Amino acid sequence: MALQTQLQYTETNLVGYLNESVDTSDTTIYVRFYDRVTGDARTPLATTLMFVIDKGSSSQPSSAYEIILATAHSTTAGVTTLTGCVRGLAFSGTALTVNTSLRKKHVARAEVGTVDLHYYTAVINATLKGVGDQPIFKIYASAATRDADVPTPSEGMYAFLQDYDILTYYDGTRWTPASKTFVFANAAARDAYFASPFVGLSCYLTTEGYYTDYTGSGWVTRANGAVSNASTVANGIVQEGTDAQVAAQTTTGSTGGRLFINPGSTSITAAANKIPVAGAGAVLDNTWAPAKPFFSGTAGESITAGMPVYIKASDLGIYKASNASIEMATVVGFALNTVTVGQTVYVQTSGIVSGLSGLSSQEVFLAATAGTMTTTRPTTDSSTVIPVRLGFGLGTTELSISIQRLQRSKLFNRTIANSDSSITFSCGFIPGIVMVNSTDFVYNSASWASVHGYANTAAGTYNCVGGNSAINGAFLQYWGASNAGSNTTEFTCARSGTDVVLTRTQNLISTSKPATLIVFEDL
């Protein structure tokens, strides 16, 4: 099997989950695939046939890990049917045969992937060592031994010739030296070294002061004259551009040669100069233009990809989110790239976030430590913890974004007496809805009387009367007042910052009665 055929079983960013459970004897398997980058449903390429099921992670490996090889597949209504599956492939080597002891049972929604397969590493390693069916690199004593060993070479093969210390490659037509020019004192020295020259050799003769090329029928002197600058249609002089030259879009260097950008140059690691890299489905590299809803900003601190973030009002920078304050808990999305202070950070605002860890298939919440998440639901009865749901876990490494601030509440149990003309309840948050309960305020009645209204931004005192009358202060509901229909005022309710103030305006039937006050945050 040639290397090209052996490596056609996989593709990039294709993940999925089992549509139904799989037994050890099943050879037909049903999978729902989607794109790891965009989160969209996706159909595998026809040549993608090798998959892993229940691999787990390096920190939490799965005992149900299995490698399979399908004969073919087809997709209908989003479900891909893998047929003729060879089950339980070995975890080492390049064998493609069934291994009964390695076949496992899998539950529905078990993760399915196509990457990190040892098989391809083993194939490539064997090929590079020259022991595969089509070695791409091998060392030979001479061109003659090379040609005898590889009578029908494939384009892209390399061979090192020990007699001339030269690397050659097959360009599809002939074996060619891999960009090496030899230097000799004269033609005699050249001919003594190359007793059996081949097409493509180039030699510079220092005495004569010119280049010679071997054409197959003999050595030919290369035309003299100045070498021109390189262009889009001709080779020639070039010079590597510096970071400053690249940033300034300079075209000509100090030598007079045309400038080129070295892909390893530090200048193009910046997002502004980054060369777009097309991935599967022609999706650009995430740090260039993420194929997800996103915006960008300047990092106010070091941020790791996958962290929840917020925008700080004082400098409009992007910072790691936390449930420690209202501002820090105002989550705007998740960082797509790892950055330090001052660098551009890309923030995903919706969809599916990938590359996370430690999650599970349940709700995920903002944690107290900046930039972290938790699956433990936070308390809503606190003045210091701002509860925020970030979304829902899709396994251990992905999260479906659904950011929602959870409403806090505070419960107060208090005995109210006729002597209590004004009572203050400290909530630790801005009150929005206030509910008072005591069935013994008037006649021990168990009926409800509700007074509906909406929170006012300013503090003040607002009468709360029976008979469903509206108020502009805190939203007050109370029950146990059978005289509600008579429009009798019993309390006034006011909001003062994060406090609720109740002022009694009517004497109670009894001198003191237990009451319960529930305050809900104004979101």
Phi, psi and omega in degrees: 000123181291158181302319181300319179291319183294332184264007184270005185278356187224171175207173189265145172062023177260117178227168179188190177213153182295134179282337176206168184294158183231130176268168184294335183265355183291135175245357173245125187230138184249127186225143169257114182260151173212167182275128182297331184276308186269338185081002181278152175300146186212144177257129180296155172296156182298333182271355179278108188232345183256133185221158173243142179237136176055047181287326185078207179226174180295329180272342183215068182296154182258138177286348180262013182302128180213145175250134180230158176229116180274151175280322179198173176205158176215154184236129177224128178053040175084356181252123179265126180262116177267121183245157178060040187286129170274117189262150172069044176297150183295153180274003176212161180081188184241012182293145180241035182252158183290144176232103187303321184291342182260000176284134186234159171273145181224140180274161176301145181074011172296145185288140177236135180220175181231004187249175177058040180268128180298334186304315183291325176298317180294319180297312181295318180299316180295321181293316180295331178282355179081019181252001178277182179291331181226079181297134179265349178210135179202156181256132180231157178290325183202175178295328181295315179292326177297312183293329178288325182282326182236080182290333179234077182292158177253149180301133180100354177288147178240146176214130177264130181257115185290331183293325180249003182050054183223142177266130179240155176223154180264118185268010182103340180240317182205166174283130185231141175301141182272077172054054174230128176251126180271148180242127178229158179295321182201182182294326180297317179294323178297312183293329178291325180283312181263084178291329180230075181293160178224164185300135177107346180290140176230136181223138174258129181257114187291323180294314180284330178079032177209170180264149173232143181236141179266123185259354183113327178255351179161176178277133181240134179286129178288143182301135178284170178125164182293143178277130182279165174293150177292152177219187180286347182237359182212146176280168182167205185284134173222163177218138179289131180281144175279170178303316182294320180293321178296315181297325181273359181058039177289139184260331184238135181269183182295336179276354184091353181277157176294140180275144173232157180264124175278122181303340178272000182292145181292338184295329183268004173282340176290144184302326183294334183246009187289135177280124181299138177244121180278130177256203180300138180068022179062028177278130182288158176306137187303322183286350177267305180205088183301138179275050182213159174297122184205167168218170181234157178200183181263129180290129177271353179200173177292131184227137178260142179306135180098350182282142171289141186226164176221168178255122180281131185294328186291327182226003181058024176277164178266128183228162177290133183278156179206157178270020185277343179207164180300314183295312182293337181269001177276078187287132179253349180157200184234137180294135179267339182224157179271127185221167171247179184303132176090347180276162180281127178245136178260132187241121176275132187254342180203175180092210183247125176269131181248170175078020178269184178206158175076012181268178174210173184281072178200181180297146179237136186237160175287136182259173182287322178289127185304131176084006183245164181231166179211153175264001177274122182294127182285159177291145176255003179252063184210145176266352183248341180255124179261103185287127180223126171271129182269331182158207185231130180290138174246078187085207186265344188238000182228152182221132174272116187291128174205080187280125180213127174284127180270141183284132175271158178214160181222134181250128178237131173249124188211141173270121183255130182242167176298335181282347180273089181282330180214130183233131180252131177244118181270120187260327185087359175210167182286119183287143179238311179239131180239129178235128179244134182230122167199116181284356186253011179297313182222119172059017180055031183282147179259009182282163180257146168226119187248138177238118188254141177193186182227153188294139175261145183287340180254150178287150178176175181250130183226131181291140175242114185240164178287171175084029175057041176278149182269146175233163179257358180270213178297149181284111187248131170236137175217153180224163185100014181243098184286348179265021183300323183292342180277002176063036181273128179284128178246324181221152161249143184237130181228152173247128180233095184065243178257017180250154170247129181243119175256129178242122182280133180245353179228143174290146176276159177298318179256162183289329178203143180216147176287143180218156178241132178242126176243125181244128177252141182295145175271107179269000000 
